Amino acid sequence: MEHVDILVVGAGFAGLRALYTFRNLGMRVVVLEASGGPGGVWYHNGYPGARCDVESFDYSYRFSPELEQDWRWSERYATQPEILRYVDHVVDRFDLRKDIRFNTRMASAVFDEADNRWTVSSADGRTWSADRVVLCMGQLSTPKAPSYQGQESFKGRIIHSGQWPQGEEIDFSGKRVGVIGTGSSGMQMVPVIATTALKLTVFQRTPNFSIPAANAPVTDEEDRTVKANYAARRLQARNSPTGLGFIPNRMSALDATPEEREKVYEAAWNRLGFGFALAYHDILLSMPANDTAADFIRRKIGEQVDDPVVREKLTPRGHAFAARRPSVDSGYFKTFNRNNVELADVRESPIVEFTEEGIRTSAKLHELDIVIFATGFDAFTGSLFRPDIIGRNGVSLRDKWANGPTTQFGVAVAGFPNMLFTAGPGSPSLLSNVLLSIEEQIDWFAQFIEFMDDNGYTTFDVDPKVESDWVAHVNERVKETLYLSTNSYYHGAEVAGKARVFMPYSGGVRGYRRILEKCAADSFSAFRFTRSAAEGGAPALKVAQQQ
Ligand code: NA7
């Protein structure tokens, strides 16, 4: 058994940052990673057209000014291969590889109350003993796929967008391809696959809002300008509600004249991507304000699609814009004007079964050679529920969260001492630039751990009352928004039977940081600390106070 100060689980963006940061504190850190390489979900999201829909300059680490200056992004929105090249560069540049155990899936983590340590076991039977565990396991990392009658009989190939075959170039030419799902993954791959496939059928359940990416190569001048002002850009991102740098228009959409709105929306449509949602500050707060944005987008979508029947089917109705995750696309809607592309509306004609030849809907049989499930992920809790994570009194995280996740500040759970996690339920997470949120949290974890060490505390835990207050606060904040007006993975609607609880924190990146900063300024008094008998005599309990 290997003894470490901190065991990090996951070598995606969060795990790598955690390793770098904790190692710099002088800690012995080991990272367990189930995959064969670093990058987290990006390692697996290798489908054609996969790219980040946050701008490259913002979806990159801020901890090293030298890294910021040296790395040259080639496009405004980086492709998956470029992101993986960046990740590899970071791993090598900061000599992280030696402490990452690849092909090592955590099977269990058990808190031992006798010595206040975690025993972590891998699926292949290795074990580690750790003072602390930091879970960086991703919020959209555990793929989910429907299971259809007759699926096994299908003679073609089935691939999930989030489990794309490694090291294999899939050739779609001459093939009849079906894509199920029209979230970001489906919308990104459809325009690309359509260019080579013989026939592409898109199985759509819910039409999605999408803003054009306006992707383009990063010019040398842009690169120079951003790099000359990187610190200011980062600051703006940190102080913006979503961490993407967009400062909301203070005006209400309802106070503008139709002509003014048209101008504002047109400018946002042409350039802002996700920033469109902040074209007026109340787009996500008021349904009438949202309607003005949604109407504009619906019109814009309509202008791109020639066939009136297809146009209507592709037009999102019945849910507020951005209340579920919108996409940022590159030519998705125009793809349906191609002769080799067909839209199969599975709300109108549901999928009945797979056959040897393809997919039979209630309308007809679609003959297919390849089916791609772009059906998303078991969000937020999927990865955390896969291993057995056992806290005090033998309680598993699965049982503790049976009615939905409960956390303190989205970083720790009562009854699971010395365990922290990044971008989880209760933090801005998927409502923000996740990379920025991860870096903010890990910097705070470093402060937290140093505080414990400086004070001789060996164990922290969460007061259940503080935890339930935080959950109540998360639930209160979301009521100010439109997020609850529709079903989405933000509140567990993506998996049948999953607890319906709103998971991310909607109070914004800046508001969240202020709460963490206040907690640190108050000597982290919202947490419970103890010293081990061995190190400080009788356990000293620092009683939790309300934050
Ligand atoms: P998403 O955004 O969760 O999208 C999944 C899509 O798959 C969505 O259109 C779903 O329709 C559809 N889906 C899921 N199950 C089915 C079934 N059974 N039948 C038909 N259609 C189905 O996942 P993505 O991979 O696209 O994107 C993940 C994240 O990556 C994204 O949010 C960004 O953060 C980037 P539904 O809307 O549920 O009706």
Residues whose N, C-alpha, C, O or C-beta is under 5 A from the ligand:
A	BS01	NA7	P146 I180 G181 T182 G183 S184 S185 G186 F203 R205 T206 R325 A374 T375 G376 F377
